[in-house]
Amino acid sequence: MHHALITGANRGLGLEHTRQLLERGWHVTAAVRNPDAADALKALPVGEGKLDIVAYDATDLSSPAKLAKTVTTPIDLLFANAGMAASSTRSFGSAANADMQTEFTVNAIAPIALAEAFADQVAASEMKVIALQSSRMGSIADNDSGHGYGYRGSKAALNAMGKSLSLDLKDKGIVVIILHPGWVRTDMGGPNGQLTVTESVEGQLDLIARAYKQPAMSGRFFHVSGQDLPW
Ligand SMILES: NC(=O)c1ccc[n+]([C@@H]2O[C@H](COP(=O)([O-])OP(=O)(O)OC[C@H]3O[C@@H](n4cnc5c(N)ncnc54)[C@H](OP(=O)(O)O)[C@@H]3O)[C@@H](O)[C@H]2O)c1
């Protein structure tokens, strides 16, 4: 049975990844801030799969290492999905505030802490994939509208560090892919998003399945449609 560890699995894209992987018979370790309140997650049909719900807070950089003491089996897919977009860091004039530090911790630093805590378990698995949930907003080349200081900056930092991860973990046989899920109708994406969570997650899981077979996809930044995005 393949095993995925997914952060931010209680709603939005993370919840749908969990749902679709359980449907495919995977074991999913769903890492969430508040397991007691993860009602949608607990209501998912498990079928032939297996669901474990564990506590994880991306603002606490010791959280991945603590988790690695209880989650000790190989991890085929480590999915750093949890993310935030603070409205207080959007606009020039008042963007540089403490929320931006939190945004960088959650969106950029925590995924690296996860990779550091779990790289050996990923390397011990069959698939050996680390997926980083980035955003096209983190593309410097694609920025033609300004604003979004904290979100853009933290996702650009994630992209830069994801590239390093791909090179540093190559000898372990680990493939690191950096993903833009599309503009998706979630709490973060809002009601006008172009994709449903189902469509986005199907596309992302296809890309992950391809990455497992094609290590040349490691260290690249992909739109959910499969196109390479500019840094
Ligand atoms: N939706 C889009 O259009 C879009 C586009 C590009 C990229 N993305 C990226 O996709 C990822 C998922 O976004 P989404 O659209 O599914 O957003 P969402 O519905 O707002 O879900 C965000 C998830 O991240 C979790 N999270 C936030 N801060 C956390 C923390 N400190 N510790 C642990 N978990 C935390 C949330 O947990 P709580 O419920 O506890 O808050 C929630 O599970 C994010 O990285 C986002 O940047 C989304």
The ligand as an ORCA input file, in Angstrom:
! r2SCAN-3c Opt
* xyz 0 1
  N      -6.790     27.696     -4.265
  C      -5.974     28.218     -5.175
  O      -6.426     28.798     -6.184
  C      -4.482     28.081     -5.008
  C      -3.675     28.599     -6.046
  C      -2.288     28.472     -5.929
  C      -1.747     27.829     -4.835
  N      -2.551     27.347     -3.841
  C      -1.893     26.683     -2.705
  O      -2.515     25.454     -2.422
  C      -2.370     25.127     -1.030
  C      -3.722     24.738     -0.448
  O      -4.572     25.861     -0.608
  P      -6.167     25.762     -0.603
  O      -6.632     26.508     -1.788
  O      -6.599     24.371     -0.368
  O      -6.444     26.691      0.656
  P      -7.392     26.553      1.941
  O      -8.678     25.926      1.587
  O      -7.357     27.908      2.553
  O      -6.589     25.511      2.864
  C      -5.368     25.852      3.434
  C      -4.910     24.686      4.272
  O      -3.622     25.018      4.841
  C      -3.715     24.790      6.228
  N      -2.843     25.661      7.013
  C      -2.771     27.011      6.983
  N      -1.902     27.443      7.910
  C      -1.440     26.336      8.548
  C      -0.551     26.114      9.619
  N       0.041     27.119     10.277
  N      -0.286     24.835      9.989
  C      -0.897     23.804      9.379
  N      -1.765     23.946      8.376
  C      -2.034     25.204      7.970
  C      -5.177     25.073      6.587
  O      -5.465     24.531      7.855
  P      -6.577     25.225      8.832
  O      -7.917     24.714      8.360
  O      -6.194     24.765     10.194
  O      -6.459     26.707      8.650
  C      -5.852     24.369      5.426
  O      -5.910     22.990      5.638
  C      -1.717     26.357     -0.383
  O      -0.333     26.137     -0.238
  C      -1.974     27.465     -1.399
  O      -1.001     28.495     -1.316
  C      -3.912     27.466     -3.914
*
